[in-house]
Amino acid sequence: MAAVAIAPKPAASSLNLLEFPAPVKVKNPAAVALGKLGGSKGGKIRAAKLSTERKKEIAQQAAKVRWAKVKAE
């Protein structure tokens, strides 16, 4: 086989490409406050409404899924 010469890639400045900064996400402070209010008590209230039997079913299902995962080697 013959050797093939590969030309180097030109620098970005020679291609006249513009580089834009990454967009910044701005969150609405009022929405953040509302989310924290509901999120901080949601799980506790849901757990209080569930029966002991239903909590047990959910825990058993979660354990089955957790143990069914194949570990990467």
VOMIKOL-897731 format. One record per atom (N, C-alpha, C, O): x, z negated, y. Coordinates in steps of 0.02 Angstrom, whole numbers, plus 50000, padded with zeros to 5 digits. Layout:
<nodes>
XZY;...
</nodes>
This chain:
<nodes>
500425000049941;500005000050000;500445000050062;500984997150063;500205003250113;500575003550176;500374997650219;499804995250217;500844995150258;500714989650303;500274992150360;500374997650387;499794988050378;499334989850432;499464985250491;499474979150484;499564988250548;499684984350609;499014982550640;498584986850649;498934976250657;498324973950689;498474972450762;498914968450778;498104975650806;498214974750878;497954967950899;497424965850875;498314964350942;498074957850965;497444958751007;497334963851040;497024953551006;496404953751046;496584952751119;497004948551136;496254956451163;496394955551235;496124948851258;495634946251230;496424946051309;496204939651337;495514940551369;495334946051390;495134935051372;494464935351400;494464937651472;493994940951495;495004936051510;495024937951581;495074945551589;494834948251639;495394948951541;495454956151548;494804959751530;494734965651546;494334956251498;493694959251480;493164958251533;492614960751527;493334954551586;492864953051640;492254949251616;491694950551638;492354944551570;491804940451545;491724934251589;492214931351612;491114932351600;490974926251638;490854920551591;490504921251541;491134914751606;491004908851566;490554904151606;490714902251662;489984902351576;489514898051609;489564891051581;489694890251521;489464885951622;489484879051596;488874877751551;488354881051558;488944873051507;488394871251462;487824868251503;487954864451550;487204869951487;486634867151525;486584859551515;486724857051461;486394856151567;486314848951565;485584847351556;485154849751593;485424843151506;484724841251495;484554835451542;484904830351544;484024836351579;483784831151625;483124828551597;482654832251587;483114822051584;482504819051556;482104815751611;482374813051659;481454816051603;481004812851650;481014805351637;480844803251582;481224801151685;481274793951673;480614790651653;480614785951614;480054793251680;479404790351663;479244791751589;478974787451555;479414797751566;479284799451495;479724795351449;479514793351395;480344794151470;480804790151430;480534783051424;480554780051369;480284780251478;480014773451477;479404773051431;479334768251393;478964777951434;478374777951390;478584778551317;478284775251274;479074782651303;479304783451234;479594776951206;479494775351148;479954773351248;480244767051225;479704761851212;479774757751167;479184761951252;478644757151242;478304758151175;478204753351137;478134764251159;477794765651096;478254765151037;478054762750984;478874767451045;479334767550989;479564760650967;479724759650909;479584755951014;479844749350997;479354745250955;479554740650920;478714746950959;478224742950921;477864746950867;477474744050828;477974753450863;477604757750817;477674755850744;477164755250709;478284754850720;478394753350650;478124746650629;477854745850574;478184741750673;477944735050657;477184734950651;476914731750606;476844738350696;476114738550694;475874742350632;475394740350600;476214747950616;476024751850557;476114747650494;475684747650450;476674744050489;476804739850430;476284734350424;476084732650368;476064731550480;475564726250478;474884728850453;474504725150422;474734735150467;474104738050447;474094740050373;473554740550343;474684741350344;474714743550274;474614737650227;474824732050240;474294739150171;474214733950120;474874733050083;475314737350086;474944727450049;475544726050011;475654731349957;476224733449945;475114733449925;475164738549873;475414745249901;475834748549870;475164747149960;475384753449991;476114753150012;476474758050003;476324747450039;477034746650057;477474747349996;478014750349999;477254744649940;477624745049877;477684752349854;478214754549833;477124756049859;477124763149839;477624767149882;478004771249857;477614765849947;478064769449993;478794767849976;479214772349976;478944761449963;479624759449946;479854762549881;480434764649875;479414762749831;479604765649766;479734773149774;480204775849744;479324776549813;479414783749823;480074785049859;480434789649842;480244780949908;480864781749945;481464780549899;481964784049903;481414775649854;481954774249808;482064780049759;482634781749744;481514782949736;481574788749690;481934794549724;482374797649694;481744795949786;482064801449823;482794799849835;483224804249828;482944793649853;483634791649868;484074792349806;484634794849811;483834790249749;484234790449687;484244797449656;484674798849615;483784801749675;483764808549647;484274813149679;484424818449651;484534811249737;485014815549773;485664815949733;485904811049705;485934821949730;486564823049694;487134821549743;487144824049799;487584817349721;488144815549765;488664821149764;488824823949712;488924822749823;489434827949829;490094825249803;490294819549817;490434829349764;491084827149736;491654831049765;492224829849747;
</nodes>
